[in-house]
Amino acid sequence: MHDINVVDLSRLQFALTALYHFLFVPLTLGLSFLLAAMETVYVTTGKPIYREITQFWSKLFLINFALGVATGLTMEFEFGTNWSFYSSFVGDIFGAPLAIEGLMAFFLEATFIGLMVFGWKRLKRGQHLAVTYMVAFGSNLSALWILIANSFMQTPTGASFNPVTMRMELSSLTELIFNHDAQAKFVHTSIAGYVTGAIFVAGVSAWYLLKRRHVELARRSFRMAVLFGVLATAGVITLGDALGFIGGQAQPTKLAAMEGLWKSEPAPMPFNLVAFPSQKDQVNRGQLQVPYALSLLVTHSMDGTVPGVDRLELDAIARIRNGIPAVAALQSLSAAPGDAAALATFHAHEKDLGYGFLVQRYAADVTQATDAQIATAARETIPQVAPIFWSFRVMVLMGLLMLAYFVLAVIYSMRNNIEHQRWFLKIAVWMIPVPFLACEMGWLVAELGRQPWTVYGMLPTWMSASTHGVGYMIFSLVGFVGLYTAFIIAEMYLMVRAIRIGPDASHAGEGAGPITDTSQAARLAGYAQEA
Amino acid sequence: MDTYALLQITWWLLLGVLLIGLAVMVGMDMGVGTILRYVGRTDLERRVALNIIGPHWEGNQVWFVLGGGAVFAAFPLIYATAFSGFYVVMMLLLWSMIMRPLGFEYRSKLPSEAWRNTWDWALLVSGLVPMVVFGAAFGNLFHGAPFHFSWNLTSTYTGSFLGLLNPFAILCGLLSAALSVFMGAVTVMNGAEGVIHARARTLARVSSVLAIVLFAIGGFWVRGMQGFVLTSSPAAGIAQTPLQQNVSLVDGAWFANFQAHPVLWLVPALGFAGMLLGLLAAGARRSHLAWWLGAVAWLGVIGTAGTALFPFLLPSSSMPAQSLTVWNSSSSQLTLTWMVGFAAVFVPLVVWYTSWAFYVMRGKVKAEHVSADEHAY
């Protein structure tokens, strides 16, 4: 049986390692396309400054990429090491997108990144550009397959339970792939990566402009980044709205938590701008509301409603009661696979099997579950409201802040007077952490909001973990904290150092072809020609 | 034969292909990491060795990722049981693996000698530990691992970390490390000249002799071992769980498949031939040929293990009846079908563009180029 401390420690470990991994992923997604865009300008115009720009940013890209790859391995391991029941229960479905990700995307990205770094002298310009695009496509395709897998956990489609093999099995790969949640989430998340890349490039460029170093490189990089960024931010917000719309219907408990919605109310529902939710008493202590806004936001109409926690708990109680016979029938089927009566009972109650599992945490023999145990299990279907409510608001606030920033940045950049807006350049530097924070908050909303399930409505988190002792969990947590702390220090140090040194170093010893003539005079001549 | 059984066998073979791909491609890079401090005495020599695999280690590492992903997708019960059961080993493997990308990428970014030395050690650990674990994991398959299932297939592991470090597993771990060092050494021979080449050649010869000896000892050891025999189970190709079978332990049973089909003796023979001819080729400075022979050796060694164990994938030592086989731990027919389709399209594509990448980066890595190129590791 599962030790609940092990489940909680496994959750903590997974959350820490995933949030850490997700510090590096968005920048990889965004910067890879920015690099491709920069190199496209280089190849089409032939201006050497754009080669310098591409090579400089690719150096920073690689420092970030290494840690993203390294910490991504952890994620693949942890499903098996820490969530073994999850892995065997849904591996038939969940394993496929992960394996396809490796085959179709990660190979592409990883093979071509070697050529992107080492191939400058060996490849023709067009070939090298194609290689850079392969890296960008690879990293984004990779995100697609991972998010298809993730969306199965959020809104499971394309699968059904097989009582013979005691697990979920794939019923349609196309349904799995064309999950609405997956489509919206992929675009929302990958574009969030583009925003991150854009803010990063703009911020570092702003720092150079403030220091009056590498002005030509910084000014051009800044403009490309903010143009890319303003479009991307608008896209993130649009898709975030779509995701809320789709997710709100499929995961009502997550939506109720995001909005601090304890009581179901008639339309048009007000939106809680600020609230202090209390999980214990199921009320908000003090709230600031915008009338009508919630109906508009989540149903895109004035007369739409969404259920509050009160109604969701009642629904859960009914579903738990309906799920109990399914679990009991399954137990009989495990002992006697041919039991036709048990199979019929199972099929009659199959849709609430997961809810039956929920109460098994409190009553090992589900048929003996008391009303109190069922009520406890039903209350547990509501995730922790306060952290979800606030993560969501911080994310949205950051998104709006970035949109305002990019709009201003585009205006200044287009007027060619960004270098004189020194206050704005300082803001641009300070904006660098903002998209990272927003991405982490987005992860928290999505995954905390999924609780208490690993597969929404089907498999409870408490069952999903491996049957370990607490000792193992502490051992691995200590190991991760130690290693990851050392890694981030090394990464930040190298990143800051590379930025401080700047692009000049990329001219030490380059010597192939007229384009790479490295003398200062030739470079200046090059700029003069461009101007 | 039934379609589902055919798919299961196809995936068993594909898993073999992926594991051999992993052993060859990741193994050579790990071998280079392992011998880095020996073949390179100065910083520049080490950088030459690193830059031979510099453009490729990242792509090669995906074989490892894909190996894990394929087990997850095609044999989820194996993935779940093995990864959770071998928790401590998996963590050590993982932690050594995640040092590798940083070792390559960060090592030469600072001029400090202490910094570079630290990463050289990290590369040694992250080359040697995973390859020993890889082999030791195979070794443990022959003894079985102590796990059992509840009614709903929740697995519980009852063994300890030290139990995995039994003598036979260590032997297999050393064999795996020896083959990895051989592949690393001939890869360095391919890309380096002069003294680095000479040191790598010495290592290639030593490691191939070692591998031949270890593989032979392993064979005799397995002969005296108790093997697992499936005495009753639902027919192959019928959806089933590990709760529905009987298994007995019989002396020497791991040789049963070879005795039943003598043509299978060709598989271990291929392993020996690869190592022996690899030794000769490395001695004759034919490093390209030696590399391919090393790949053949891996094919023979992994093929031998798979053939001996078939149809078992992960036997249970504490409850043999719940051992995992090709028939009771695979994914559903639909998943296996889709995955065969994806593999059929993408594996050749991957091989094709990987070959192109090696072609583009062909030739020797010269010290003066490494010190002049700021993109170099």
Chai-1 contact restraints between the chains, C-beta under 6 A:
chainA,res_idxA,chainB,res_idxB,connection_type,confidence,min_distance_angstrom,max_distance_angstrom,comment,restraint_id
A,A66,B,P101,contact,1.0,0.0,6.0,A-B,restraint_1
A,A66,B,L102,contact,1.0,0.0,6.0,A-B,restraint_2
A,A66,B,E105,contact,1.0,0.0,6.0,A-B,restraint_3
A,V69,B,P101,contact,1.0,0.0,6.0,A-B,restraint_4
A,A70,B,I98,contact,1.0,0.0,6.0,A-B,restraint_5
A,A70,B,P101,contact,1.0,0.0,6.0,A-B,restraint_6
A,A70,B,L102,contact,1.0,0.0,6.0,A-B,restraint_7
A,L73,B,M97,contact,1.0,0.0,6.0,A-B,restraint_8
A,L73,B,I98,contact,1.0,0.0,6.0,A-B,restraint_9
A,E76,B,G68,contact,1.0,0.0,6.0,A-B,restraint_10
A,F77,B,M90,contact,1.0,0.0,6.0,A-B,restraint_11
A,F77,B,L94,contact,1.0,0.0,6.0,A-B,restraint_12
A,G80,B,Y79,contact,1.0,0.0,6.0,A-B,restraint_13
A,G80,B,A80,contact,1.0,0.0,6.0,A-B,restraint_14
A,G80,B,F83,contact,1.0,0.0,6.0,A-B,restraint_15
A,T81,B,F83,contact,1.0,0.0,6.0,A-B,restraint_16
A,T81,B,S84,contact,1.0,0.0,6.0,A-B,restraint_17
A,T81,B,Y87,contact,1.0,0.0,6.0,A-B,restraint_18
A,T81,B,M90,contact,1.0,0.0,6.0,A-B,restraint_19
A,S84,B,A80,contact,1.0,0.0,6.0,A-B,restraint_20
A,S84,B,S84,contact,1.0,0.0,6.0,A-B,restraint_21
A,S84,B,S155,contact,1.0,0.0,6.0,A-B,restraint_22
A,F85,B,T154,contact,1.0,0.0,6.0,A-B,restraint_23
A,S87,B,P76,contact,1.0,0.0,6.0,A-B,restraint_24
A,S87,B,Y79,contact,1.0,0.0,6.0,A-B,restraint_25
A,S87,B,A80,contact,1.0,0.0,6.0,A-B,restraint_26
A,S88,B,P76,contact,1.0,0.0,6.0,A-B,restraint_27
A,S88,B,L77,contact,1.0,0.0,6.0,A-B,restraint_28
A,S88,B,A80,contact,1.0,0.0,6.0,A-B,restraint_29
A,S88,B,L153,contact,1.0,0.0,6.0,A-B,restraint_30
A,G91,B,F72,contact,1.0,0.0,6.0,A-B,restraint_31
A,G91,B,P76,contact,1.0,0.0,6.0,A-B,restraint_32
A,D92,B,P76,contact,1.0,0.0,6.0,A-B,restraint_33
A,D92,B,S331,contact,1.0,0.0,6.0,A-B,restraint_34
A,D92,B,S332,contact,1.0,0.0,6.0,A-B,restraint_35
A,D92,B,T335,contact,1.0,0.0,6.0,A-B,restraint_36
A,G95,B,F72,contact,1.0,0.0,6.0,A-B,restraint_37
A,G95,B,A73,contact,1.0,0.0,6.0,A-B,restraint_38
A,G95,B,P76,contact,1.0,0.0,6.0,A-B,restraint_39
A,A96,B,A73,contact,1.0,0.0,6.0,A-B,restraint_40
A,A96,B,T335,contact,1.0,0.0,6.0,A-B,restraint_41
A,L98,B,G69,contact,1.0,0.0,6.0,A-B,restraint_42
A,L98,B,F72,contact,1.0,0.0,6.0,A-B,restraint_43
A,A99,B,G69,contact,1.0,0.0,6.0,A-B,restraint_44
A,A99,B,A70,contact,1.0,0.0,6.0,A-B,restraint_45
A,A99,B,A73,contact,1.0,0.0,6.0,A-B,restraint_46
A,I100,B,F342,contact,1.0,0.0,6.0,A-B,restraint_47
A,G102,B,V65,contact,1.0,0.0,6.0,A-B,restraint_48
A,G102,B,L66,contact,1.0,0.0,6.0,A-B,restraint_49
A,G102,B,G69,contact,1.0,0.0,6.0,A-B,restraint_50
A,L103,B,F342,contact,1.0,0.0,6.0,A-B,restraint_51
A,L103,B,F346,contact,1.0,0.0,6.0,A-B,restraint_52
A,M104,B,F346,contact,1.0,0.0,6.0,A-B,restraint_53
A,F106,B,V62,contact,1.0,0.0,6.0,A-B,restraint_54
A,F106,B,V65,contact,1.0,0.0,6.0,A-B,restraint_55
A,F107,B,V62,contact,1.0,0.0,6.0,A-B,restraint_56
A,F107,B,V350,contact,1.0,0.0,6.0,A-B,restraint_57
A,A110,B,E58,contact,1.0,0.0,6.0,A-B,restraint_58
A,A110,B,G59,contact,1.0,0.0,6.0,A-B,restraint_59
A,A110,B,V62,contact,1.0,0.0,6.0,A-B,restraint_60
A,T111,B,G59,contact,1.0,0.0,6.0,A-B,restraint_61
A,T111,B,Y353,contact,1.0,0.0,6.0,A-B,restraint_62
A,T111,B,T354,contact,1.0,0.0,6.0,A-B,restraint_63
A,T111,B,A357,contact,1.0,0.0,6.0,A-B,restraint_64
A,I113,B,E58,contact,1.0,0.0,6.0,A-B,restraint_65
A,G114,B,P55,contact,1.0,0.0,6.0,A-B,restraint_66
A,G114,B,H56,contact,1.0,0.0,6.0,A-B,restraint_67
A,G114,B,E58,contact,1.0,0.0,6.0,A-B,restraint_68
A,G114,B,G59,contact,1.0,0.0,6.0,A-B,restraint_69
A,L115,B,A357,contact,1.0,0.0,6.0,A-B,restraint_70
A,V117,B,H375,contact,1.0,0.0,6.0,A-B,restraint_71
A,F118,B,P55,contact,1.0,0.0,6.0,A-B,restraint_72
A,R122,B,V360,contact,1.0,0.0,6.0,A-B,restraint_73
A,V164,B,A239,contact,1.0,0.0,6.0,A-B,restraint_74
A,T165,B,A239,contact,1.0,0.0,6.0,A-B,restraint_75
A,T165,B,T241,contact,1.0,0.0,6.0,A-B,restraint_76
A,M166,B,N152,contact,1.0,0.0,6.0,A-B,restraint_77
A,M166,B,L153,contact,1.0,0.0,6.0,A-B,restraint_78
A,E169,B,S332,contact,1.0,0.0,6.0,A-B,restraint_79
A,L170,B,L334,contact,1.0,0.0,6.0,A-B,restraint_80
A,L170,B,T335,contact,1.0,0.0,6.0,A-B,restraint_81
A,L173,B,W338,contact,1.0,0.0,6.0,A-B,restraint_82
A,Q331,B,W151,contact,1.0,0.0,6.0,A-B,restraint_83
A,S334,B,W151,contact,1.0,0.0,6.0,A-B,restraint_84
A,S466,B,S84,contact,1.0,0.0,6.0,A-B,restraint_85
A,T467,B,T156,contact,1.0,0.0,6.0,A-B,restraint_86
A,Y472,B,Y87,contact,1.0,0.0,6.0,A-B,restraint_87
A,S476,B,M91,contact,1.0,0.0,6.0,A-B,restraint_88
A,L483,B,W95,contact,1.0,0.0,6.0,A-B,restraint_89
A,A490,B,Y106,contact,1.0,0.0,6.0,A-B,restraint_90
A,L494,B,K109,contact,1.0,0.0,6.0,A-B,restraint_91
A,A508,B,E374,contact,1.0,0.0,6.0,A-B,restraint_92
A,G509,B,A372,contact,1.0,0.0,6.0,A-B,restraint_93
